[in-house]
Amino acid sequence: MDQQKHTRSPTDFLSTVLGRQVLVKLNSGINYRGILACLDGYMNIALENTEEYVDGKLKNRYGDTFIRGNNGMW
């Protein structure tokens, strides 16, 4: 029996999380939680209803937030 492998690209995965809440971890250790509004080929991220966490504690709330792709860990 041959089973077809279903490989998904990162683009396929990311398209499923658009409009959902995500956590973005930065190289600096700061985390942002918000609704993923947009993502481009450079991994630049736009979030809505964003919360900023430093050392696990909520520090700020923002409406729309833009995170440059080279700052994100994952």
PDB file of N, CA, C and O in Angstrom, chain B, residues numbered from 101:
ATOM      1  N   MET B 101       0.822  -1.180   0.000  1.00  0.00           N
ATOM      2  CA  MET B 101       0.000   0.000   0.000  1.00  0.00           C
ATOM      3  C   MET B 101       0.867   1.245   0.000  1.00  0.00           C
ATOM      4  O   MET B 101       1.676   1.449   0.906  1.00  0.00           O
ATOM      5  N   ASP B 102       0.702   2.052  -0.987  1.00  0.00           N
ATOM      6  CA  ASP B 102       1.433   3.313  -1.043  1.00  0.00           C
ATOM      7  C   ASP B 102       0.644   4.389  -0.318  1.00  0.00           C
ATOM      8  O   ASP B 102      -0.547   4.587  -0.554  1.00  0.00           O
ATOM      9  N   GLN B 103       1.330   5.062   0.552  1.00  0.00           N
ATOM     10  CA  GLN B 103       0.702   6.194   1.233  1.00  0.00           C
ATOM     11  C   GLN B 103       1.325   7.463   0.691  1.00  0.00           C
ATOM     12  O   GLN B 103       2.547   7.594   0.620  1.00  0.00           O
ATOM     13  N   GLN B 104       0.479   8.384   0.313  1.00  0.00           N
ATOM     14  CA  GLN B 104       0.986   9.659  -0.161  1.00  0.00           C
ATOM     15  C   GLN B 104       1.403  10.506   1.029  1.00  0.00           C
ATOM     16  O   GLN B 104       0.690  10.620   2.026  1.00  0.00           O
ATOM     17  N   LYS B 105       2.565  11.087   0.890  1.00  0.00           N
ATOM     18  CA  LYS B 105       3.022  12.001   1.933  1.00  0.00           C
ATOM     19  C   LYS B 105       2.442  13.374   1.652  1.00  0.00           C
ATOM     20  O   LYS B 105       2.508  13.878   0.531  1.00  0.00           O
ATOM     21  N   HIS B 106       1.884  13.957   2.669  1.00  0.00           N
ATOM     22  CA  HIS B 106       1.322  15.299   2.545  1.00  0.00           C
ATOM     23  C   HIS B 106       2.311  16.272   3.174  1.00  0.00           C
ATOM     24  O   HIS B 106       2.324  16.475   4.388  1.00  0.00           O
ATOM     25  N   THR B 107       3.120  16.856   2.339  1.00  0.00           N
ATOM     26  CA  THR B 107       4.063  17.843   2.845  1.00  0.00           C
ATOM     27  C   THR B 107       3.449  19.223   2.706  1.00  0.00           C
ATOM     28  O   THR B 107       2.835  19.559   1.692  1.00  0.00           O
ATOM     29  N   ARG B 108       3.629  19.998   3.735  1.00  0.00           N
ATOM     30  CA  ARG B 108       3.101  21.357   3.738  1.00  0.00           C
ATOM     31  C   ARG B 108       4.264  22.316   3.843  1.00  0.00           C
ATOM     32  O   ARG B 108       5.204  22.102   4.609  1.00  0.00           O
ATOM     33  N   SER B 109       4.188  23.345   3.086  1.00  0.00           N
ATOM     34  CA  SER B 109       5.229  24.369   3.129  1.00  0.00           C
ATOM     35  C   SER B 109       4.942  25.319   4.292  1.00  0.00           C
ATOM     36  O   SER B 109       3.826  25.353   4.809  1.00  0.00           O
ATOM     37  N   PRO B 110       5.947  26.083   4.698  1.00  0.00           N
ATOM     38  CA  PRO B 110       5.698  27.099   5.731  1.00  0.00           C
ATOM     39  C   PRO B 110       4.593  28.074   5.319  1.00  0.00           C
ATOM     40  O   PRO B 110       3.819  28.536   6.157  1.00  0.00           O
ATOM     41  N   THR B 111       4.527  28.379   4.030  1.00  0.00           N
ATOM     42  CA  THR B 111       3.480  29.281   3.542  1.00  0.00           C
ATOM     43  C   THR B 111       2.104  28.678   3.757  1.00  0.00           C
ATOM     44  O   THR B 111       1.173  29.382   4.147  1.00  0.00           O
ATOM     45  N   ASP B 112       1.965  27.380   3.505  1.00  0.00           N
ATOM     46  CA  ASP B 112       0.692  26.700   3.741  1.00  0.00           C
ATOM     47  C   ASP B 112       0.295  26.808   5.209  1.00  0.00           C
ATOM     48  O   ASP B 112      -0.849  27.124   5.532  1.00  0.00           O
ATOM     49  N   PHE B 113       1.254  26.541   6.091  1.00  0.00           N
ATOM     50  CA  PHE B 113       0.970  26.610   7.520  1.00  0.00           C
ATOM     51  C   PHE B 113       0.570  28.025   7.928  1.00  0.00           C
ATOM     52  O   PHE B 113      -0.434  28.219   8.614  1.00  0.00           O
ATOM     53  N   LEU B 114       1.355  29.006   7.505  1.00  0.00           N
ATOM     54  CA  LEU B 114       1.091  30.385   7.917  1.00  0.00           C
ATOM     55  C   LEU B 114      -0.248  30.890   7.413  1.00  0.00           C
ATOM     56  O   LEU B 114      -0.885  31.713   8.070  1.00  0.00           O
ATOM     57  N   SER B 115      -0.680  30.412   6.264  1.00  0.00           N
ATOM     58  CA  SER B 115      -1.988  30.839   5.758  1.00  0.00           C
ATOM     59  C   SER B 115      -3.115  30.326   6.646  1.00  0.00           C
ATOM     60  O   SER B 115      -4.196  30.914   6.672  1.00  0.00           O
ATOM     61  N   THR B 116      -2.876  29.238   7.373  1.00  0.00           N
ATOM     62  CA  THR B 116      -3.910  28.709   8.267  1.00  0.00           C
ATOM     63  C   THR B 116      -3.993  29.483   9.581  1.00  0.00           C
ATOM     64  O   THR B 116      -5.009  29.413  10.272  1.00  0.00           O
ATOM     65  N   VAL B 117      -2.938  30.219   9.935  1.00  0.00           N
ATOM     66  CA  VAL B 117      -2.969  30.959  11.200  1.00  0.00           C
ATOM     67  C   VAL B 117      -3.257  32.447  11.024  1.00  0.00           C
ATOM     68  O   VAL B 117      -3.375  33.168  12.015  1.00  0.00           O
ATOM     69  N   LEU B 118      -3.370  32.915   9.798  1.00  0.00           N
ATOM     70  CA  LEU B 118      -3.761  34.316   9.585  1.00  0.00           C
ATOM     71  C   LEU B 118      -5.116  34.566  10.237  1.00  0.00           C
ATOM     72  O   LEU B 118      -6.050  33.783  10.062  1.00  0.00           O
ATOM     73  N   GLY B 119      -5.216  35.638  10.974  1.00  0.00           N
ATOM     74  CA  GLY B 119      -6.463  35.963  11.657  1.00  0.00           C
ATOM     75  C   GLY B 119      -6.611  35.292  13.011  1.00  0.00           C
ATOM     76  O   GLY B 119      -7.628  35.468  13.682  1.00  0.00           O
ATOM     77  N   ARG B 120      -5.608  34.526  13.418  1.00  0.00           N
ATOM     78  CA  ARG B 120      -5.656  33.848  14.715  1.00  0.00           C
ATOM     79  C   ARG B 120      -4.622  34.454  15.653  1.00  0.00           C
ATOM     80  O   ARG B 120      -3.693  35.134  15.218  1.00  0.00           O
ATOM     81  N   GLN B 121      -4.797  34.199  16.943  1.00  0.00           N
ATOM     82  CA  GLN B 121      -3.851  34.722  17.920  1.00  0.00           C
ATOM     83  C   GLN B 121      -2.542  33.939  17.842  1.00  0.00           C
ATOM     84  O   GLN B 121      -2.540  32.710  17.780  1.00  0.00           O
ATOM     85  N   VAL B 122      -1.428  34.677  17.846  1.00  0.00           N
ATOM     86  CA  VAL B 122      -0.107  34.065  17.781  1.00  0.00           C
ATOM     87  C   VAL B 122       0.798  34.699  18.830  1.00  0.00           C
ATOM     88  O   VAL B 122       0.510  35.772  19.359  1.00  0.00           O
ATOM     89  N   LEU B 123       1.889  34.014  19.115  1.00  0.00           N
ATOM     90  CA  LEU B 123       2.924  34.526  20.004  1.00  0.00           C
ATOM     91  C   LEU B 123       4.192  34.677  19.180  1.00  0.00           C
ATOM     92  O   LEU B 123       4.643  33.724  18.545  1.00  0.00           O
ATOM     93  N   VAL B 124       4.770  35.878  19.190  1.00  0.00           N
ATOM     94  CA  VAL B 124       6.004  36.152  18.460  1.00  0.00           C
ATOM     95  C   VAL B 124       7.099  36.413  19.486  1.00  0.00           C
ATOM     96  O   VAL B 124       6.990  37.329  20.302  1.00  0.00           O
ATOM     97  N   LYS B 125       8.152  35.605  19.439  1.00  0.00           N
ATOM     98  CA  LYS B 125       9.281  35.763  20.351  1.00  0.00           C
ATOM     99  C   LYS B 125      10.403  36.483  19.620  1.00  0.00           C
ATOM    100  O   LYS B 125      10.797  36.091  18.522  1.00  0.00           O
ATOM    101  N   LEU B 126      10.910  37.538  20.239  1.00  0.00           N
ATOM    102  CA  LEU B 126      11.985  38.313  19.632  1.00  0.00           C
ATOM    103  C   LEU B 126      13.344  37.872  20.161  1.00  0.00           C
ATOM    104  O   LEU B 126      13.448  37.264  21.226  1.00  0.00           O
ATOM    105  N   ASN B 127      14.376  38.190  19.396  1.00  0.00           N
ATOM    106  CA  ASN B 127      15.751  37.894  19.812  1.00  0.00           C
ATOM    107  C   ASN B 127      16.085  38.552  21.144  1.00  0.00           C
ATOM    108  O   ASN B 127      16.913  38.039  21.897  1.00  0.00           O
ATOM    109  N   SER B 128      15.455  39.673  21.440  1.00  0.00           N
ATOM    110  CA  SER B 128      15.717  40.426  22.667  1.00  0.00           C
ATOM    111  C   SER B 128      15.095  39.780  23.903  1.00  0.00           C
ATOM    112  O   SER B 128      15.383  40.191  25.027  1.00  0.00           O
ATOM    113  N   GLY B 129      14.245  38.773  23.705  1.00  0.00           N
ATOM    114  CA  GLY B 129      13.573  38.131  24.827  1.00  0.00           C
ATOM    115  C   GLY B 129      12.175  38.662  25.076  1.00  0.00           C
ATOM    116  O   GLY B 129      11.445  38.109  25.899  1.00  0.00           O
ATOM    117  N   ILE B 130      11.788  39.718  24.387  1.00  0.00           N
ATOM    118  CA  ILE B 130      10.443  40.273  24.518  1.00  0.00           C
ATOM    119  C   ILE B 130       9.487  39.441  23.667  1.00  0.00           C
ATOM    120  O   ILE B 130       9.834  39.015  22.565  1.00  0.00           O
ATOM    121  N   ASN B 131       8.286  39.214  24.184  1.00  0.00           N
ATOM    122  CA  ASN B 131       7.263  38.456  23.466  1.00  0.00           C
ATOM    123  C   ASN B 131       6.078  39.355  23.146  1.00  0.00           C
ATOM    124  O   ASN B 131       5.705  40.225  23.934  1.00  0.00           O
ATOM    125  N   TYR B 132       5.500  39.128  21.982  1.00  0.00           N
ATOM    126  CA  TYR B 132       4.297  39.845  21.570  1.00  0.00           C
ATOM    127  C   TYR B 132       3.212  38.834  21.251  1.00  0.00           C
ATOM    128  O   TYR B 132       3.440  37.868  20.524  1.00  0.00           O
ATOM    129  N   ARG B 133       2.038  39.067  21.799  1.00  0.00           N
ATOM    130  CA  ARG B 133       0.887  38.212  21.530  1.00  0.00           C
ATOM    131  C   ARG B 133      -0.183  39.072  20.877  1.00  0.00           C
ATOM    132  O   ARG B 133      -0.517  40.150  21.368  1.00  0.00           O
ATOM    133  N   GLY B 134      -0.718  38.579  19.761  1.00  0.00           N
ATOM    134  CA  GLY B 134      -1.750  39.334  19.069  1.00  0.00           C
ATOM    135  C   GLY B 134      -2.325  38.543  17.913  1.00  0.00           C
ATOM    136  O   GLY B 134      -1.957  37.391  17.685  1.00  0.00           O
ATOM    137  N   ILE B 135      -3.224  39.171  17.191  1.00  0.00           N
ATOM    138  CA  ILE B 135      -3.866  38.550  16.036  1.00  0.00           C
ATOM    139  C   ILE B 135      -2.973  38.770  14.816  1.00  0.00           C
ATOM    140  O   ILE B 135      -2.641  39.909  14.488  1.00  0.00           O
ATOM    141  N   LEU B 136      -2.586  37.692  14.147  1.00  0.00           N
ATOM    142  CA  LEU B 136      -1.731  37.789  12.966  1.00  0.00           C
ATOM    143  C   LEU B 136      -2.533  38.372  11.814  1.00  0.00           C
ATOM    144  O   LEU B 136      -3.428  37.724  11.273  1.00  0.00           O
ATOM    145  N   ALA B 137      -2.200  39.609  11.444  1.00  0.00           N
ATOM    146  CA  ALA B 137      -2.929  40.308  10.389  1.00  0.00           C
ATOM    147  C   ALA B 137      -2.266  40.128   9.034  1.00  0.00           C
ATOM    148  O   ALA B 137      -2.947  40.021   8.014  1.00  0.00           O
ATOM    149  N   CYS B 138      -0.933  40.094   9.019  1.00  0.00           N
ATOM    150  CA  CYS B 138      -0.220  40.041   7.742  1.00  0.00           C
ATOM    151  C   CYS B 138       1.194  39.530   7.972  1.00  0.00           C
ATOM    152  O   CYS B 138       1.779  39.715   9.040  1.00  0.00           O
ATOM    153  N   LEU B 139       1.721  38.888   6.951  1.00  0.00           N
ATOM    154  CA  LEU B 139       3.077  38.362   6.985  1.00  0.00           C
ATOM    155  C   LEU B 139       3.608  38.388   5.565  1.00  0.00           C
ATOM    156  O   LEU B 139       2.897  38.015   4.632  1.00  0.00           O
ATOM    157  N   ASP B 140       4.855  38.825   5.387  1.00  0.00           N
ATOM    158  CA  ASP B 140       5.393  38.858   4.026  1.00  0.00           C
ATOM    159  C   ASP B 140       6.551  37.877   3.865  1.00  0.00           C
ATOM    160  O   ASP B 140       6.886  37.141   4.794  1.00  0.00           O
ATOM    161  N   GLY B 141       7.149  37.874   2.700  1.00  0.00           N
ATOM    162  CA  GLY B 141       8.224  36.949   2.386  1.00  0.00           C
ATOM    163  C   GLY B 141       9.494  37.172   3.183  1.00  0.00           C
ATOM    164  O   GLY B 141      10.357  36.295   3.221  1.00  0.00           O
ATOM    165  N   TYR B 142       9.626  38.323   3.817  1.00  0.00           N
ATOM    166  CA  TYR B 142      10.778  38.620   4.664  1.00  0.00           C
ATOM    167  C   TYR B 142      10.486  38.314   6.131  1.00  0.00           C
ATOM    168  O   TYR B 142      11.291  38.624   7.008  1.00  0.00           O
ATOM    169  N   MET B 143       9.344  37.712   6.387  1.00  0.00           N
ATOM    170  CA  MET B 143       8.874  37.388   7.734  1.00  0.00           C
ATOM    171  C   MET B 143       8.590  38.635   8.565  1.00  0.00           C
ATOM    172  O   MET B 143       8.606  38.572   9.795  1.00  0.00           O
ATOM    173  N   ASN B 144       8.329  39.772   7.909  1.00  0.00           N
ATOM    174  CA  ASN B 144       7.812  40.938   8.612  1.00  0.00           C
ATOM    175  C   ASN B 144       6.396  40.598   9.042  1.00  0.00           C
ATOM    176  O   ASN B 144       5.638  39.990   8.286  1.00  0.00           O
ATOM    177  N   ILE B 145       6.044  40.988  10.246  1.00  0.00           N
ATOM    178  CA  ILE B 145       4.779  40.569  10.841  1.00  0.00           C
ATOM    179  C   ILE B 145       3.964  41.787  11.251  1.00  0.00           C
ATOM    180  O   ILE B 145       4.498  42.729  11.839  1.00  0.00           O
ATOM    181  N   ALA B 146       2.691  41.768  10.946  1.00  0.00           N
ATOM    182  CA  ALA B 146       1.758  42.782  11.428  1.00  0.00           C
ATOM    183  C   ALA B 146       0.770  42.090  12.361  1.00  0.00           C
ATOM    184  O   ALA B 146       0.133  41.104  11.991  1.00  0.00           O
ATOM    185  N   LEU B 147       0.654  42.620  13.570  1.00  0.00           N
ATOM    186  CA  LEU B 147      -0.270  42.085  14.571  1.00  0.00           C
ATOM    187  C   LEU B 147      -1.314  43.133  14.918  1.00  0.00           C
ATOM    188  O   LEU B 147      -1.057  44.334  14.836  1.00  0.00           O
ATOM    189  N   GLU B 148      -2.484  42.668  15.302  1.00  0.00           N
ATOM    190  CA  GLU B 148      -3.549  43.530  15.815  1.00  0.00           C
ATOM    191  C   GLU B 148      -3.810  43.157  17.268  1.00  0.00           C
ATOM    192  O   GLU B 148      -3.547  42.027  17.680  1.00  0.00           O
ATOM    193  N   ASN B 149      -4.326  44.101  18.039  1.00  0.00           N
ATOM    194  CA  ASN B 149      -4.644  43.869  19.455  1.00  0.00           C
ATOM    195  C   ASN B 149      -3.457  43.231  20.177  1.00  0.00           C
ATOM    196  O   ASN B 149      -3.577  42.164  20.780  1.00  0.00           O
ATOM    197  N   THR B 150      -2.329  43.895  20.103  1.00  0.00           N
ATOM    198  CA  THR B 150      -1.065  43.326  20.556  1.00  0.00           C
ATOM    199  C   THR B 150      -0.805  43.594  22.032  1.00  0.00           C
ATOM    200  O   THR B 150      -1.082  44.679  22.543  1.00  0.00           O
ATOM    201  N   GLU B 151      -0.266  42.581  22.703  1.00  0.00           N
ATOM    202  CA  GLU B 151       0.192  42.704  24.083  1.00  0.00           C
ATOM    203  C   GLU B 151       1.688  42.426  24.102  1.00  0.00           C
ATOM    204  O   GLU B 151       2.163  41.497  23.449  1.00  0.00           O
ATOM    205  N   GLU B 152       2.428  43.237  24.855  1.00  0.00           N
ATOM    206  CA  GLU B 152       3.879  43.082  24.970  1.00  0.00           C
ATOM    207  C   GLU B 152       4.210  42.481  26.335  1.00  0.00           C
ATOM    208  O   GLU B 152       3.753  42.980  27.364  1.00  0.00           O
ATOM    209  N   TYR B 153       4.995  41.422  26.342  1.00  0.00           N
ATOM    210  CA  TYR B 153       5.390  40.754  27.581  1.00  0.00           C
ATOM    211  C   TYR B 153       6.903  40.813  27.744  1.00  0.00           C
ATOM    212  O   TYR B 153       7.653  40.473  26.829  1.00  0.00           O
ATOM    213  N   VAL B 154       7.339  41.247  28.917  1.00  0.00           N
ATOM    214  CA  VAL B 154       8.757  41.274  29.258  1.00  0.00           C
ATOM    215  C   VAL B 154       8.920  40.429  30.511  1.00  0.00           C
ATOM    216  O   VAL B 154       8.247  40.663  31.515  1.00  0.00           O
ATOM    217  N   ASP B 155       9.802  39.460  30.455  1.00  0.00           N
ATOM    218  CA  ASP B 155      10.006  38.526  31.570  1.00  0.00           C
ATOM    219  C   ASP B 155       8.691  37.883  32.004  1.00  0.00           C
ATOM    220  O   ASP B 155       8.467  37.650  33.192  1.00  0.00           O
ATOM    221  N   GLY B 156       7.832  37.601  31.037  1.00  0.00           N
ATOM    222  CA  GLY B 156       6.568  36.932  31.308  1.00  0.00           C
ATOM    223  C   GLY B 156       5.472  37.825  31.861  1.00  0.00           C
ATOM    224  O   GLY B 156       4.369  37.350  32.133  1.00  0.00           O
ATOM    225  N   LYS B 157       5.754  39.114  32.034  1.00  0.00           N
ATOM    226  CA  LYS B 157       4.770  40.038  32.601  1.00  0.00           C
ATOM    227  C   LYS B 157       4.268  40.995  31.529  1.00  0.00           C
ATOM    228  O   LYS B 157       5.043  41.513  30.726  1.00  0.00           O
ATOM    229  N   LEU B 158       2.961  41.218  31.530  1.00  0.00           N
ATOM    230  CA  LEU B 158       2.354  42.155  30.590  1.00  0.00           C
ATOM    231  C   LEU B 158       2.864  43.564  30.873  1.00  0.00           C
ATOM    232  O   LEU B 158       2.720  44.070  31.986  1.00  0.00           O
ATOM    233  N   LYS B 159       3.462  44.199  29.857  1.00  0.00           N
ATOM    234  CA  LYS B 159       4.010  45.543  30.026  1.00  0.00           C
ATOM    235  C   LYS B 159       3.201  46.600  29.295  1.00  0.00           C
ATOM    236  O   LYS B 159       2.987  47.690  29.826  1.00  0.00           O
ATOM    237  N   ASN B 160       2.743  46.295  28.069  1.00  0.00           N
ATOM    238  CA  ASN B 160       2.018  47.281  27.268  1.00  0.00           C
ATOM    239  C   ASN B 160       0.982  46.596  26.399  1.00  0.00           C
ATOM    240  O   ASN B 160       1.054  45.398  26.125  1.00  0.00           O
ATOM    241  N   ARG B 161       0.013  47.400  25.973  1.00  0.00           N
ATOM    242  CA  ARG B 161      -0.977  46.961  24.985  1.00  0.00           C
ATOM    243  C   ARG B 161      -0.960  47.956  23.845  1.00  0.00           C
ATOM    244  O   ARG B 161      -0.936  49.169  24.054  1.00  0.00           O
ATOM    245  N   TYR B 162      -0.974  47.423  22.640  1.00  0.00           N
ATOM    246  CA  TYR B 162      -0.945  48.257  21.442  1.00  0.00           C
ATOM    247  C   TYR B 162      -2.091  47.847  20.536  1.00  0.00           C
ATOM    248  O   TYR B 162      -2.594  46.727  20.631  1.00  0.00           O
ATOM    249  N   GLY B 163      -2.497  48.735  19.674  1.00  0.00           N
ATOM    250  CA  GLY B 163      -3.478  48.386  18.652  1.00  0.00           C
ATOM    251  C   GLY B 163      -2.798  47.553  17.585  1.00  0.00           C
ATOM    252  O   GLY B 163      -2.764  46.325  17.665  1.00  0.00           O
ATOM    253  N   ASP B 164      -2.258  48.231  16.588  1.00  0.00           N
ATOM    254  CA  ASP B 164      -1.544  47.555  15.509  1.00  0.00           C
ATOM    255  C   ASP B 164      -0.044  47.632  15.768  1.00  0.00           C
ATOM    256  O   ASP B 164       0.468  48.651  16.232  1.00  0.00           O
ATOM    257  N   THR B 165       0.649  46.546  15.462  1.00  0.00           N
ATOM    258  CA  THR B 165       2.087  46.467  15.692  1.00  0.00           C
ATOM    259  C   THR B 165       2.763  45.869  14.475  1.00  0.00           C
ATOM    260  O   THR B 165       2.257  44.917  13.881  1.00  0.00           O
ATOM    261  N   PHE B 166       3.913  46.430  14.101  1.00  0.00           N
ATOM    262  CA  PHE B 166       4.716  45.894  13.007  1.00  0.00           C
ATOM    263  C   PHE B 166       6.036  45.408  13.587  1.00  0.00           C
ATOM    264  O   PHE B 166       6.718  46.143  14.301  1.00  0.00           O
ATOM    265  N   ILE B 167       6.390  44.170  13.280  1.00  0.00           N
ATOM    266  CA  ILE B 167       7.641  43.590  13.760  1.00  0.00           C
ATOM    267  C   ILE B 167       8.484  43.219  12.548  1.00  0.00           C
ATOM    268  O   ILE B 167       8.058  42.442  11.694  1.00  0.00           O
ATOM    269  N   ARG B 168       9.661  43.774  12.488  1.00  0.00           N
ATOM    270  CA  ARG B 168      10.561  43.478  11.375  1.00  0.00           C
ATOM    271  C   ARG B 168      11.041  42.029  11.476  1.00  0.00           C
ATOM    272  O   ARG B 168      11.379  41.550  12.558  1.00  0.00           O
ATOM    273  N   GLY B 169      11.064  41.351  10.355  1.00  0.00           N
ATOM    274  CA  GLY B 169      11.332  39.918  10.314  1.00  0.00           C
ATOM    275  C   GLY B 169      12.630  39.472  10.946  1.00  0.00           C
ATOM    276  O   GLY B 169      12.677  38.396  11.543  1.00  0.00           O
ATOM    277  N   ASN B 170      13.692  40.263  10.836  1.00  0.00           N
ATOM    278  CA  ASN B 170      14.967  39.810  11.385  1.00  0.00           C
ATOM    279  C   ASN B 170      15.026  39.902  12.908  1.00  0.00           C
ATOM    280  O   ASN B 170      16.015  39.474  13.503  1.00  0.00           O
ATOM    281  N   ASN B 171      14.001  40.446  13.554  1.00  0.00           N
ATOM    282  CA  ASN B 171      13.950  40.517  15.014  1.00  0.00           C
ATOM    283  C   ASN B 171      13.311  39.292  15.646  1.00  0.00           C
ATOM    284  O   ASN B 171      13.503  39.036  16.835  1.00  0.00           O
ATOM    285  N   GLY B 172      12.559  38.538  14.870  1.00  0.00           N
ATOM    286  CA  GLY B 172      11.819  37.410  15.416  1.00  0.00           C
ATOM    287  C   GLY B 172      12.641  36.143  15.512  1.00  0.00           C
ATOM    288  O   GLY B 172      13.447  35.834  14.634  1.00  0.00           O
ATOM    289  N   MET B 173      12.422  35.412  16.597  1.00  0.00           N
ATOM    290  CA  MET B 173      13.048  34.097  16.731  1.00  0.00           C
ATOM    291  C   MET B 173      12.194  33.061  16.021  1.00  0.00           C
ATOM    292  O   MET B 173      12.690  32.258  15.231  1.00  0.00           O
ATOM    293  N   TRP B 174      10.870  33.094  16.323  1.00  0.00           N
ATOM    294  CA  TRP B 174       9.915  32.148  15.748  1.00  0.00           C
ATOM    295  C   TRP B 174       8.522  32.567  16.075  1.00  0.00           C
ATOM    296  O   TRP B 174       7.567  31.898  15.680  1.00  0.00           O
TER     297      TRP B 174
END
